[in-house]
Amino acid sequence: MKPLGIKAYGSIPHLIGSKLGPGDHHCHEGQHRICTEKTRDKHDLVIVQEKYDGSNVAIAKKKGQILALTRRGYLASTSPFLQHQLFAKWVKDREGIFQDLLEENERLCGEWMLQTHGLKYSIDGNPIVFFDLFSGPKRLLYNDFADRIEAHFATPRILYAGYGACGIDWALQALKHDAYHEIMCLQQPEGVVYRVERNGKVDFLAKYVRSDFEPGRYLPEISGKGEVFNYPRVLI
């Protein structure tokens, strides 16, 4: 059963020209223009972040309990994949931190970077980057999320934030700039995530994945080899 009765995190649509995976879809053409060409007016805040290549997970607080969840909303401890079982252990060992961080019916979503999927990373700190905080069905504004989380855990590298559109070419060029981050891609990053906030609410998200990105190429079920890790398992 899913403890929350829902998926822990939904699917983000792709900008036009982004590489689609199985079951993926593009965002509305109007949303693409708002992100990359011209915002509607002075109320559109556009935030562009690096996209990380790991396993989407969440930590929720329900009835006072801290729950480690997979993206689909199941308990990570019940997953057949080792990386999720290790995530459940990592959360359990830090339960006190998340009890203090989260209010009832909140869930914190991020990318579990322990295992190498399609890209290799250097990790200086915890093997996770958090990118969203929900209160029930409501996604919190980025600044509200960051104010709560940044003192404790890594959040995505911000490439652009402003009241105007940001072209994809510019965003991809900004990805190439070397800047310290707790979680740094050792290869060409997968792409970017656009976040549009308007009048005190998160309006929509969209992402762009580069055309030559090879998803999951280091996973055993694709490579035919053993598991590869970005972070020593013995530290979990």
N, C-alpha and C positions, 0 to 999 in steps of 0.2 A: 504493500500500500504506500501511497504518497502521503507523508505526514501533513503536508499543507493542502493536499487535494488538487494541486496544480503543478505544472512545471516550475522549477526554480527560476528559470530564465527563458525568455522567448527568443525567437529568431530575428536578427537585425537584417532588414532588406539591403540589397546592394545598390550602389550608385550605378548609373549607366556606364557600361564599359568595364565594370568590375568582373573578375573571374567568378563564375557561379559554380557552386558545388551541387551535389544531388539534393533536390528538394528546395534549393535556394530560389529567390525571386528578386527582381529589381524593385526599387522604390518608385513612387509616382514621379513622372517627369517634372512636375512642379517642385517637388521636394528636392530633386537633383539640382534644379536651377537655384533654389534658395541656398543650398549648401555651397555650390561651386561657382555661381555666376552673379546673382544679384538677390539680396535679401528683400523681403517685402517692404520693410520700413525700419525705423530706428529701434524697434522693439525686438528684432531677431538677434539673439546672441548665438554665435557659431563657435563651437569649441571642437578642435581637431586633435585627436590623440593617436599615439602609436597603437597599432593592433598587435596583440601578443598571441603567440601560437602555443597553447597548452590545452588543458582540459577545463571546461567551464564548470564551476562548482559554486556552492552557496553555503552560508552559515545562517541559520534561522533561530529565532527565539520564540518558542510556542509553549504556553502554559508554564513559563519559567524555565523550560529546558532548552539547552543549546543543541541544535541538530546540524550535523554535517551532511549536506545533500549533493547529489549529482545534478547535472543540468535538468534531467528529466523529472527531478523531484523525489527520487528515491533516496533512502539512507545510504550514504557512501559506504558504510560498513558492510552492506549487503551486496555491493558490486562485485562482479567476478574479476575485476581488474585490480591488480596490486596497487596501482597509483591511487585509486580511490580509497582503498583500505588504509593506505598510509596517510591519506588526507584526513580520514576519520580519526586516526590516532593523533595526528598533529593538532586537530581541533580539540580533542579531548584533553590533551596536555596543556592547552591554553584556555580551558573553559572559563576560568575566572576573568580573563581579559575580555572575552566576548560577553560574559554576563554584565560587565560594566559598560561595554560599548553599545550593546543593543537594548532597545526597549521591546516590550511585548509586541509580537506580531511584526517585527522587523526582520528583514533578511539582507545580508551583505553578500554581494555577488562578485566573483572574480575569476581569474585564470590560474589554475594550479599548474605550476611550471616545473614540477619535479621531474617528470619524464619528458624526454625529447620526442616531439611529434614530427614536424617538418623542418624545424629550424633549431639550431643549437644556441644556448644562452649561457652567459656568465652571470652567476647569482651571488650577490654580496648581501646576505641577510636572509630573510624568509623566502622560501620558494613559491611565493604567491604575489599576484598583483591584483588589488581590488579596484573595481571600476564603477560599481553601482550600489546604491542603498535604497531599499524599498520599505515603506511603511504600509503594510497590507498591499493593495494593488498599486499604490502611488509611488512613482519614482521620484526621489528627492532631487532638488537642484544640485548641480555639481559642487558649488561652493559649500552648501550645507553638508554634503557627503564628505568633501575633502576636509572640512573643519573637524569632523568627527574622527576621520581615519588616518590622515597623514602623519600624525604624531606617533602612530603605532605600526603602520604597515605601508608598503609601497603602493602608490597609485600610478596610473599611466603617465608616460612622458607627454606633456602638452606641447604641441607643435604650433598651435595658433589658437587665440581666443580674442574675439572682437565682434563689434556690431557691423559686420559686413561679410560677404561670401569669401571663401578661400578656394582657389583653383586646385584641382587634383595635382597638376604638375608641380605647383609650388609646394604642396603638402608632401609629395613623394621626395622632392628635393630636400626638404627640411628633415626628412627621415635619415638622410645620409650624414647629417652633421653629427660629429662625435660630441656627446655630452654625457657626463656621468649620470648613471641611474643605477639603482640597486639591481635591476634586472636588465641586462644589456644583450641585445642580439649580436651574435658573432658572425652572422651572415646578413644578407639583405633582408630587412624586415618584411613581414607579410603584407602590410598595408596600413590603412588608417581607418579610424572611426570618427564620423562626424556626429556631433550632438547639437541639436538646435533647441534653445530655451526661449520662451516668449511669455511676457507678462506674468512672471512668477511661476511658470510651469514648464516641465519638459515637454516640448511639442513632438519631436520625433528624433530617431537615430537612423543613420545610414552608414554603410561601410564601403570601402574600396579595397579589393584584393588584387595585387599585381598579377598580370596574365601568366607569368612564368613561374609562379609559386607552385611547389609540389607538395600538397598536403599529405601529412602522415608518412613521409618516405622513410623515417627512422623507426616506425612502429613495427613490431615483429610480424604482424599479420600482413604487412605490405613488403617489408624488406626481406622477410624470410630468415632474419638473424635475431639475435637476442635483444633484450630491452636496452635502451640507451638512456642515461639519466643526465640531466643538467646539474644535479645537486646530489651530494653523497647520501644515499639512503640511510647510512648509519647515523646521520644527524637528525633524522626525523623521530 
